[in-house]
Amino acid sequence: MKLFARLLVHHLVVVSVMGVVSILAAELAAHPFIRHHVEQMATLIGPQGGSLRSDLAAGMRGTLTRALMVALPMALVVATLTAWFAARRVTASVRVLQAGSSAIASGEYARRLPTAGQDELADLARSFNLMAATLQRVEESRVELIGNVGHELRTPVAAARAYAEAAEDGILPTLQAVTSIRRELAVMERLVEDLTVVSRVEAGRVELHLRAVAVDEVLRQAQERYELPFESRQVTLQVMYPASPLLVWIDPERGQQILANLLSNALRHTPPGHSVQLRVTVQGGHAMFLVQDAGTGIAPEHLERVFERFFRADSARRRGEGSGVGLTIARGLARAMHGDVRVVSSTPQGSTLCWMTPLTTPARATGSM
Protein backbone atom coordinates (compact mmCIF):
# COMPACT_ATOMS: atom_id res chain seq x y z
CA MET A 1 0.00 0.00 0.00
CA LYS A 2 1.31 3.46 -0.91
CA LEU A 3 2.23 5.95 1.77
CA PHE A 4 -0.67 8.26 0.87
CA ALA A 5 -3.21 5.43 1.24
CA ARG A 6 -1.70 4.31 4.55
CA LEU A 7 -1.77 7.82 5.97
CA LEU A 8 -5.36 8.36 4.82
CA VAL A 9 -6.52 5.04 6.32
CA HIS A 10 -4.76 5.79 9.58
CA HIS A 11 -6.43 9.20 9.78
CA LEU A 12 -9.85 7.70 9.06
CA VAL A 13 -9.37 5.01 11.70
CA VAL A 14 -8.51 7.69 14.22
CA VAL A 15 -11.58 9.71 13.20
CA SER A 16 -13.84 6.63 13.45
CA VAL A 17 -12.57 5.76 16.89
CA MET A 18 -13.10 9.33 18.02
CA GLY A 19 -16.65 9.24 16.62
CA VAL A 20 -17.55 6.06 18.50
CA VAL A 21 -16.00 7.38 21.68
CA SER A 22 -17.88 10.67 21.28
CA ILE A 23 -21.23 8.85 20.91
CA LEU A 24 -20.58 6.64 23.94
CA ALA A 25 -19.43 9.60 25.98
CA ALA A 26 -22.50 11.61 24.95
CA GLU A 27 -24.83 8.79 25.85
CA LEU A 28 -23.23 8.23 29.22
CA ALA A 29 -23.08 11.91 30.05
CA ALA A 30 -26.62 12.56 28.79
CA HIS A 31 -28.39 10.06 31.10
CA PRO A 32 -27.97 12.00 34.40
CA PHE A 33 -28.40 15.30 32.54
CA ILE A 34 -31.70 14.23 30.96
CA ARG A 35 -33.00 12.72 34.21
CA HIS A 36 -32.26 15.95 36.10
CA HIS A 37 -34.09 18.11 33.55
CA VAL A 38 -37.04 15.73 33.29
CA GLU A 39 -37.51 15.95 37.08
CA GLN A 40 -37.43 19.75 36.87
CA MET A 41 -39.99 19.78 34.06
CA ALA A 42 -42.28 17.29 35.87
CA THR A 43 -42.17 19.47 38.99
CA LEU A 44 -43.10 22.58 36.98
CA ILE A 45 -45.99 20.82 35.19
CA GLY A 46 -47.51 19.71 38.49
CA PRO A 47 -49.61 16.59 39.20
CA GLN A 48 -49.74 15.63 35.52
CA GLY A 49 -45.97 15.74 35.26
CA GLY A 50 -45.50 12.32 36.76
CA SER A 51 -47.22 10.60 33.85
CA LEU A 52 -45.14 12.56 31.35
CA ARG A 53 -41.74 11.67 32.78
CA SER A 54 -41.17 8.71 30.43
CA ASP A 55 -42.33 10.69 27.37
CA LEU A 56 -40.12 13.66 28.24
CA ALA A 57 -37.09 11.43 28.79
CA ALA A 58 -37.69 9.52 25.56
CA GLY A 59 -38.15 12.76 23.59
CA MET A 60 -34.97 14.35 24.91
CA ARG A 61 -32.96 11.16 24.33
CA GLY A 62 -34.36 10.82 20.79
CA THR A 63 -33.50 14.46 20.06
CA LEU A 64 -29.93 13.90 21.25
CA THR A 65 -29.61 10.74 19.15
CA ARG A 66 -30.95 12.43 16.00
CA ALA A 67 -28.57 15.37 16.55
CA LEU A 68 -25.65 12.98 16.86
CA MET A 69 -26.74 11.08 13.73
CA VAL A 70 -26.82 14.34 11.75
CA ALA A 71 -23.59 15.76 13.18
CA LEU A 72 -21.55 12.57 12.87
CA PRO A 73 -21.71 12.20 9.03
CA MET A 74 -20.88 15.89 8.62
CA ALA A 75 -17.93 15.49 10.98
CA LEU A 76 -16.79 12.39 9.08
CA VAL A 77 -16.87 14.26 5.76
CA VAL A 78 -14.91 17.20 7.16
CA ALA A 79 -12.44 14.87 8.91
CA THR A 80 -11.98 12.83 5.72
CA LEU A 81 -11.20 15.94 3.69
CA THR A 82 -8.82 17.15 6.37
CA ALA A 83 -7.10 13.75 6.48
CA TRP A 84 -6.83 13.73 2.67
CA PHE A 85 -5.16 17.14 2.58
CA ALA A 86 -2.82 16.27 5.47
CA ALA A 87 -1.79 12.96 3.88
CA ARG A 88 -1.32 14.65 0.52
CA ARG A 89 0.95 17.30 2.05
CA VAL A 90 3.11 14.72 3.80
CA THR A 91 3.40 12.48 0.74
CA ALA A 92 4.18 15.47 -1.48
CA SER A 93 7.12 16.35 0.78
CA VAL A 94 8.24 12.73 0.78
CA ARG A 95 8.10 12.64 -3.03
CA VAL A 96 10.23 15.78 -3.22
CA LEU A 97 12.72 14.20 -0.84
CA GLN A 98 12.70 10.98 -2.87
CA ALA A 99 13.35 12.90 -6.09
CA GLY A 100 16.22 14.77 -4.44
CA SER A 101 17.72 11.55 -3.11
CA SER A 102 17.52 9.96 -6.55
CA ALA A 103 19.24 13.00 -8.05
CA ILE A 104 22.04 12.82 -5.49
CA ALA A 105 22.42 9.09 -6.11
CA SER A 106 22.82 9.78 -9.84
CA GLY A 107 25.53 12.38 -9.22
CA GLU A 108 23.51 15.63 -9.28
CA TYR A 109 25.13 17.05 -6.14
CA ALA A 110 23.86 20.57 -6.88
CA ARG A 111 20.23 19.51 -6.23
CA ARG A 112 18.58 21.32 -3.30
CA LEU A 113 15.14 21.02 -1.68
CA PRO A 114 12.75 23.87 -0.76
CA THR A 115 12.96 24.65 2.96
CA ALA A 116 9.87 26.79 3.57
CA GLY A 117 8.32 26.33 7.01
CA GLN A 118 9.47 25.54 10.52
CA ASP A 119 8.17 21.99 10.97
CA GLU A 120 10.03 18.67 10.99
CA LEU A 121 9.69 18.28 7.20
CA ALA A 122 11.41 21.63 6.67
CA ASP A 123 14.14 20.57 9.12
CA LEU A 124 14.55 17.36 7.15
CA ALA A 125 14.88 19.36 3.91
CA ARG A 126 17.51 21.61 5.49
CA SER A 127 19.46 18.56 6.67
CA PHE A 128 19.21 17.10 3.17
CA ASN A 129 20.56 20.32 1.65
CA LEU A 130 23.44 20.33 4.12
CA MET A 131 24.26 16.73 3.18
CA ALA A 132 24.05 17.59 -0.53
CA ALA A 133 26.36 20.58 -0.09
CA THR A 134 28.88 18.42 1.76
CA LEU A 135 28.76 15.77 -0.96
CA GLN A 136 29.16 18.45 -3.60
CA ARG A 137 32.28 19.82 -1.87
CA VAL A 138 33.70 16.30 -1.55
CA GLU A 139 33.06 15.61 -5.24
CA GLU A 140 34.58 18.92 -6.28
CA SER A 141 37.58 18.20 -4.08
CA ARG A 142 37.92 14.73 -5.62
CA VAL A 143 37.80 16.08 -9.16
CA GLU A 144 40.23 18.85 -8.26
CA LEU A 145 42.56 16.37 -6.60
CA ILE A 146 42.60 14.12 -9.66
CA GLY A 147 43.30 17.10 -11.89
CA ASN A 148 46.05 18.41 -9.61
CA VAL A 149 47.74 15.02 -9.30
CA GLY A 150 47.65 14.65 -13.06
CA HIS A 151 49.11 18.12 -13.47
CA GLU A 152 51.86 17.49 -10.92
CA LEU A 153 52.82 14.15 -12.49
CA ARG A 154 52.61 15.30 -16.10
CA THR A 155 55.78 17.42 -15.98
CA PRO A 156 58.19 14.87 -14.41
CA VAL A 157 56.77 12.11 -16.61
CA ALA A 158 57.30 14.22 -19.74
CA ALA A 159 60.79 15.16 -18.60
CA ALA A 160 61.73 11.54 -17.88
CA ARG A 161 60.44 10.51 -21.31
CA ALA A 162 62.46 13.29 -22.95
CA TYR A 163 65.65 12.21 -21.18
CA ALA A 164 65.06 8.58 -22.20
CA GLU A 165 64.49 9.56 -25.84
CA ALA A 166 67.55 11.77 -25.81
CA ALA A 167 69.64 8.86 -24.52
CA GLU A 168 68.20 6.54 -27.19
CA ASP A 169 69.04 9.04 -29.94
CA GLY A 170 72.57 9.52 -28.60
CA ILE A 171 71.99 13.19 -27.86
CA LEU A 172 72.53 12.72 -24.14
CA PRO A 173 75.06 10.42 -22.45
CA THR A 174 73.38 7.41 -20.87
CA LEU A 175 74.72 8.11 -17.36
CA GLN A 176 73.53 11.71 -17.46
CA ALA A 177 70.11 10.60 -18.74
CA VAL A 178 69.80 8.00 -15.97
CA THR A 179 70.71 10.61 -13.37
CA SER A 180 68.11 13.03 -14.72
CA ILE A 181 65.44 10.35 -14.91
CA ARG A 182 66.12 9.32 -11.32
CA ARG A 183 65.71 12.95 -10.29
CA GLU A 184 62.30 13.12 -11.96
CA LEU A 185 61.32 9.80 -10.39
CA ALA A 186 62.27 11.24 -6.99
CA VAL A 187 59.85 14.12 -7.62
CA MET A 188 57.04 11.67 -8.40
CA GLU A 189 57.94 9.48 -5.44
CA ARG A 190 57.82 12.46 -3.08
CA LEU A 191 54.41 13.43 -4.43
CA VAL A 192 53.05 9.91 -3.94
CA GLU A 193 54.43 9.74 -0.38
CA ASP A 194 52.95 13.14 0.49
CA LEU A 195 49.57 12.18 -0.92
CA THR A 196 49.65 9.00 1.15
CA VAL A 197 50.29 11.03 4.29
CA VAL A 198 47.52 13.50 3.37
CA SER A 199 45.00 10.69 2.90
CA ARG A 200 45.92 9.15 6.25
CA VAL A 201 45.74 12.49 8.05
CA GLU A 202 42.37 13.40 6.56
CA ALA A 203 41.00 9.94 7.38
CA GLY A 204 42.30 10.17 10.96
CA ARG A 205 44.44 7.05 10.49
CA VAL A 206 47.88 8.54 11.05
CA GLU A 207 49.87 6.61 13.65
CA LEU A 208 51.21 8.72 16.52
CA HIS A 209 53.60 7.95 19.36
CA LEU A 210 53.17 10.87 21.73
CA ARG A 211 55.69 11.57 24.45
CA ALA A 212 57.36 14.48 26.21
CA VAL A 213 60.08 16.06 24.09
CA ALA A 214 62.35 18.98 24.95
CA VAL A 215 61.79 22.01 22.76
CA ASP A 216 65.56 22.54 22.53
CA GLU A 217 65.92 19.05 21.03
CA VAL A 218 63.19 19.72 18.48
CA LEU A 219 64.88 22.95 17.41
CA ARG A 220 68.36 21.39 17.33
CA GLN A 221 67.25 18.54 15.03
CA ALA A 222 65.50 20.96 12.69
CA GLN A 223 68.57 23.18 12.57
CA GLU A 224 70.94 20.30 11.82
CA ARG A 225 68.65 18.99 9.09
CA TYR A 226 68.17 22.28 7.27
CA GLU A 227 71.43 24.18 7.68
CA LEU A 228 72.96 22.80 4.46
CA PRO A 229 69.84 23.28 2.26
CA PHE A 230 69.59 26.87 3.49
CA GLU A 231 73.28 27.52 2.87
CA SER A 232 73.03 26.09 -0.65
CA ARG A 233 70.32 28.66 -1.40
CA GLN A 234 72.32 31.45 0.31
CA VAL A 235 69.60 31.91 2.92
CA THR A 236 70.44 32.17 6.63
CA LEU A 237 68.52 29.98 9.08
CA GLN A 238 68.31 31.73 12.46
CA VAL A 239 67.20 29.41 15.28
CA MET A 240 66.42 31.12 18.59
CA TYR A 241 66.28 28.78 21.59
CA PRO A 242 63.97 29.53 24.55
CA ALA A 243 65.51 31.03 27.71
CA SER A 244 64.12 28.27 29.95
CA PRO A 245 63.59 24.52 29.35
CA LEU A 246 60.24 23.57 27.83
CA LEU A 247 58.61 20.21 27.17
CA VAL A 248 56.01 19.53 24.49
CA TRP A 249 53.71 16.51 24.15
CA ILE A 250 54.24 15.35 20.55
CA ASP A 251 55.32 12.55 18.29
CA PRO A 252 58.97 13.54 17.64
CA GLU A 253 59.04 12.21 14.08
CA ARG A 254 55.76 13.89 13.11
CA GLY A 255 56.89 17.09 14.83
CA GLN A 256 60.00 17.17 12.66
CA GLN A 257 57.79 16.55 9.63
CA ILE A 258 55.71 19.61 10.52
CA LEU A 259 58.78 21.83 10.92
CA ALA A 260 60.28 20.41 7.73
CA ASN A 261 57.23 21.49 5.76
CA LEU A 262 57.12 24.93 7.37
CA LEU A 263 60.85 25.53 6.83
CA SER A 264 60.72 24.20 3.26
CA ASN A 265 57.86 26.57 2.51
CA ALA A 266 59.80 29.48 4.02
CA LEU A 267 62.95 28.57 2.07
CA ARG A 268 61.07 28.46 -1.24
CA HIS A 269 59.75 31.98 -0.75
CA THR A 270 62.86 33.66 0.70
CA PRO A 271 65.25 35.21 -1.82
CA PRO A 272 69.05 34.68 -1.51
CA GLY A 273 70.81 36.98 0.93
CA HIS A 274 67.91 37.05 3.37
CA SER A 275 67.11 34.96 6.44
CA VAL A 276 64.43 32.70 7.91
CA GLN A 277 63.85 32.79 11.65
CA LEU A 278 62.69 29.88 13.80
CA ARG A 279 61.77 30.71 17.38
CA VAL A 280 59.47 29.50 20.18
CA THR A 281 57.14 31.43 22.45
CA VAL A 282 54.66 30.28 25.10
CA GLN A 283 50.98 31.18 25.07
CA GLY A 284 48.14 29.69 27.10
CA GLY A 285 49.73 26.32 27.84
CA HIS A 286 50.99 25.90 24.28
CA ALA A 287 54.38 26.19 22.64
CA MET A 288 54.30 28.37 19.53
CA PHE A 289 56.92 27.38 16.94
CA LEU A 290 57.14 30.48 14.73
CA VAL A 291 58.71 30.32 11.26
CA GLN A 292 59.22 33.78 9.77
CA ASP A 293 60.41 34.20 6.19
CA ALA A 294 61.43 37.22 4.11
CA GLY A 295 59.36 36.48 1.04
CA THR A 296 56.62 38.43 -0.72
CA GLY A 297 53.96 37.62 1.85
CA ILE A 298 50.50 36.11 1.38
CA ALA A 299 47.52 38.02 0.04
CA PRO A 300 44.68 38.34 2.61
CA GLU A 301 42.29 36.31 0.46
CA HIS A 302 44.81 33.45 0.39
CA LEU A 303 45.59 33.23 4.12
CA GLU A 304 43.42 30.14 4.69
CA ARG A 305 43.69 28.68 1.20
CA VAL A 306 47.44 28.09 1.59
CA PHE A 307 46.51 25.01 3.64
CA GLU A 308 44.46 23.51 0.80
CA ARG A 309 45.93 20.69 -1.25
CA PHE A 310 47.89 21.93 -4.28
CA PHE A 311 46.91 25.56 -3.74
CA ARG A 312 49.44 27.98 -5.20
CA ALA A 313 49.21 31.68 -4.49
CA ASP A 314 52.06 32.08 -6.97
CA SER A 315 51.25 30.21 -10.16
CA ALA A 316 54.84 30.74 -11.33
CA ARG A 317 56.31 28.58 -8.54
CA ARG A 318 59.15 26.56 -9.96
CA ARG A 319 58.61 22.88 -10.61
CA GLY A 320 60.18 20.49 -8.19
CA GLU A 321 60.02 22.89 -5.25
CA GLY A 322 57.52 21.00 -3.14
CA SER A 323 54.58 18.75 -3.86
CA GLY A 324 51.91 21.34 -3.09
CA VAL A 325 50.57 19.51 -0.03
CA GLY A 326 53.24 20.34 2.55
CA LEU A 327 51.18 22.85 4.52
CA THR A 328 48.14 20.56 4.29
CA ILE A 329 50.19 17.78 5.89
CA ALA A 330 51.61 20.14 8.53
CA ARG A 331 48.18 21.33 9.64
CA GLY A 332 46.70 17.82 9.61
CA LEU A 333 49.52 16.38 11.73
CA ALA A 334 49.40 19.32 14.15
CA ARG A 335 45.67 18.90 14.69
CA ALA A 336 46.10 15.16 15.18
CA MET A 337 48.43 16.07 18.08
CA HIS A 338 45.86 18.51 19.54
CA GLY A 339 47.53 21.57 18.06
CA ASP A 340 47.24 23.61 14.88
CA VAL A 341 49.17 25.44 12.17
CA ARG A 342 48.14 28.98 11.31
CA VAL A 343 49.31 32.06 9.49
CA VAL A 344 49.81 34.58 12.29
CA SER A 345 51.01 37.46 10.13
CA SER A 346 51.76 38.30 6.52
CA THR A 347 53.20 41.50 5.04
CA PRO A 348 54.86 42.35 1.71
CA GLN A 349 58.17 41.72 3.51
CA GLY A 350 57.37 38.17 4.62
CA SER A 351 55.02 35.82 6.44
CA THR A 352 55.03 34.09 9.81
CA LEU A 353 53.52 30.62 10.19
CA CYS A 354 52.94 29.14 13.63
CA TRP A 355 52.83 25.55 14.77
CA MET A 356 50.97 25.52 18.09
CA THR A 357 51.29 22.40 20.24
CA PRO A 358 50.51 21.59 23.92
CA LEU A 359 53.15 21.96 26.57
CA THR A 360 53.62 19.27 29.19
CA THR A 361 55.29 19.02 32.59
CA PRO A 362 58.15 16.89 33.91
CA ALA A 363 55.67 15.10 36.20
CA ARG A 364 53.54 14.03 33.26
CA ALA A 365 56.62 13.10 31.26
CA THR A 366 57.83 10.86 34.09
CA GLY A 367 54.42 9.28 34.55
CA SER A 368 54.16 8.41 30.85
CA MET A 369 57.40 6.44 30.72
N, C-alpha and C positions, 0 to 999 in steps of 0.2 A: 504494500500500500504506500502511495506517495506521501510525502511529508504534509502537503496541504490537506489531504483527506484525513490523515491521522489527527492533525491539529483540530480540524473541524469536528470530527467525531468526539474527540476528547472534550471540546467545548460544549457540544450538545449533551454529552453525558452529564457534565457538571450542571448544565442548565436543568436537565430533567430531574436530577437528584434534588436540586434546590426547589424545583416546583413541587415535588412530592412532599418534601420536608415542610414547605410553606403551607400546603393544604392540611397536613397533619397538625402542624402548629396552630393553624387558624381554628381547626375543629376543636382541638383541646382547649385553646384559650377562650373560644366562643361559648362553651358550655356554661361555665360559672357566670360569664358576662350576660348571656341571654337569660339565665335563671333569675339573676338579680333584677334585670329590667322587667321581666314578666311579673315578678312579685310587686314591683312598684306600680306597674300598670293595673294589676288586679286590685290593689289597694285603692287606687284612684277611682276605678270604675264602681267599686262598692260591692254589695251582696252578689251581683251578677258576675263579678270578676272571677269568682272561683271556678265557674263553669267554662270560662274562656281561657284559663291558663294554658291548657294543652294546645288550643288553636293558636294562641299568641306565640307560644314557643315554637310550634311547627312552622308558622309563617316567618318568624325571624330567622330560623335555621334554614328554611328554603330560600329566603332572600340572600343569605350569606353564601349558600351553595351556588345559586345562580350567578351571583357576582363573581365568585371564584372561577366558575366555568367560562364566563365571558372574559375575565382578565387574564386567565392562564394562556389561552391561545394567542392573545395579543402579545403577552410577554414572551412566549416561545418564538413568535415571528421576529420580534425586535432582537431577542437574544441570538437567534440564528443569523440574522444579518450582521449583528455585531461580531459574532464568532467568525463569520465568513470574511469580513474585512480584516479582523485581527490575524487570522491564519494566512490570508493573502499577503499582508504586510510582512509577516515573519518569513514566509516562503520566498517572497520577492527579494528580501535581503540575503537569504541563503543562496538564491540563484546568482545574485551578483557576486557573492563570495566564491561560489563554485566556479563562475566564469573567470574571476581573477586568479584563482588557484590554478585553473587549467592553463591560463596564459603564462603564469610564472613557470609552470612545469614545462611548457614548450619553449621557454627561453625569453619571454617578453618581460624582462625585469623592470621595464619602465611603467608597467601597468599599476594604476592606483585606484582605490575605491573611494566613493563619496563618503564623507564623514559627518554629514549633517546630523544634529541631535546630540543628546547627552545620555542616552540609554546604553545598555550593554551591547546592543548591536553596533552602535557608533564606536564604542570602545574597541570592539572586535575589529572594525574596519580600520581604526587608527593603528592597532597592533599589526594588522596585515600590511598596511602601508609602511610601517617601520621595518617589518621583515623584508618587504620587497626592496626598500631602499638599501638595506644592508646587503642583500643578495646582489643588487645592481653594483654596489661599490666593490664587492668581492669579484664579480665578473669583470668589471672594468680593470681592477687590479691584476686579475689573471691575464687578461688580454695584453695589458701594458707590460706585465712581467715577461710574457713570451716575446713580445716585440723587442723589449730592451735586451733580453738575453741573446736574441738573434742578432741584434745590432752590435752588442759587445763581442760576440764570437765571430761575426763576419770579417772584421778587420784582421785579427790574427790568423784566421783560416786562410784568407786571401794572401796574406803575407807569406805564410808557410808554403802555400802552393807556388807562389812566385819564386821563392828561394829554391824549391825542389826543381821547378822547370829550368831555372837558370843553371842549376848544377847539371841537369841532364843535357842542356845545350852547350855545356862547357864554358859558359859565360862567367860562372862563379866557381871558385875552387870548392871541391866537395867538403873539405873540413870547415870552411867558412860557412857554407850552406847549412851543414849539420848544426853548427853553433847557432846560427840565426833561427833555424827551425826550432831548436830546443828552447830558445828564448821565447818564441811565440807560443810554444806549448806550455811554458811556465805561466804565461799570461792567462791562457785558458784554464789551466789547472787551478790557479789562484781564484779565478772567477767561480769555478765549480765548487771549490772548498768554501768560499764565502757564501754562496747560495745555500749550501748544505747547512751552514751555521745559522743563516737567516731563517730557514724553514724550521729548524729545531727551536730557535728562540721564539718565533711567532707561534709555534705549536705548544710551547711550554714544556718541551722535552729535552732541554739542555741539562746536562749533568753537572752538578756543582758540588764542590767539596769545600764548604765554608770553614774557616778557622781564623783565629786572631793573627794578624800580620802587622809588623811594624811599618809605619808610613815611610820611615827612612829607607827600609829595605825595598819597598815598592819603587821609590824614587831612584835609588841606586841602580836597580836592575834596568829601569827604563833608560837611565842615562848611559849605562854601559852598552845597551843594545843600539842606541840611536846616535851616539857620538860620531861614528864614522860616516853613516849616511848623511848627517847634517854637514860634516866637514867636506864631503865630496860635492855638496851643492853650495859650499861657501856660505852656509848659514850657521849662526852660533846658537847652540842649545844651552840656555841658562836654567839650571836647576837650583831652586832655592829650598833648602831643607828647613823644617819647622824648628823653632827655638827649643821646644820641649818634646819629649817622646810621646808619640801617639800610636794607638793601635786601632786598626780597622777590621771589621768582620767580613771577609771576602774570600772568594776562591782565588788564590794567588795567580794561577795561570790565566783565568778569565780576566782578572784585574789588569794583568800585563797586556792582554788582548785589547781591552778598552783603551788603555793609554797608547798602545801602538797605533790604533786607528785615529785617535785624536792627534797624536804627534805627526803621523803621516799626512793627515789632512792639513795641519799647520805648515808642514814642510812644503807641500805642493803649492801653497798659496803665498809663501814668503819669498821675495826676490833675493838673489845673492847679495851679500854684504849686510843683511839685516839679521835679526835674532828672533828666536822663539823662546818664550819663558814658561817654565813649568814650576808652579808653586802650590802650597797647600795652606788653606785657612780652615778655621773651625766655626761652624754655625749651627746652633740648635741640635747638638748631639750628632752632627754629621761632619765628616771630613770633606772639604771641597778641593778637589784636584783641578786647578785652573791652568789651562793651556792657552796662552796668548800669542797670536802671530802678528806679523807686520804686513799682512796682505792688503787686498783692496776692500775688505769688509764684505758684509752680506746685506743685500737690500732688505728693507723691513718686510716686504711681502714674501720673502724667501726664508725668514727666520725659522719657521717650523718645517717648511718643506725640505730643508737640507737633510732631515732625518728619514725622508722617504727613499725607497729603493730606487737607485739609478737616477735620482734627481741631480741635475747639474745647473747651478746658477750661471755658470760660465760654459756656454756651449762649445767654446774653443779649447776646453781642457785637453791637454795632450794625451794621446793614446798611451796606454800602459801605465799611467800614473793613478793606480787604484782601480778597483772593480766597480765603484759606484754604490757599494752597499756598506762601506766601512762605518759610517755614522749610524746606519740602521742597526748594525750588529752591536755597536758600542751602547746605544740606548737600550736595546733589548737585553743585553747581558747585565747592564747596570740595574734595570728594573727587576730582573730575575733575582738580583742580590739585594732587593729592597732599597735601591737607590734610583738615580736618574742621571741623564745627560741632557744638558740644556745649553742654549746660547745665552750667556749672561750679558754680553755687550757686543756691539758691532759698530764700527766707525769706518770712514774711508781709509783710515790708517791701520786697520786690523780688526780682528775679532777675538773674543775670549769665549772658549767653550769650557763647561764645568762638568766634571764627573763628581756627583754627590753620592757618598756611601756612608753607612752607619759606623760610628765609632764604637769601640768596645772597651772593656776595662780589664786590667790584669787578673782580677778575681774571676771574671767570666772565662778569660783565656785559659786560666789554670783548670777551671772546672770542666772545660770542654776537652781536655786532653785525656 
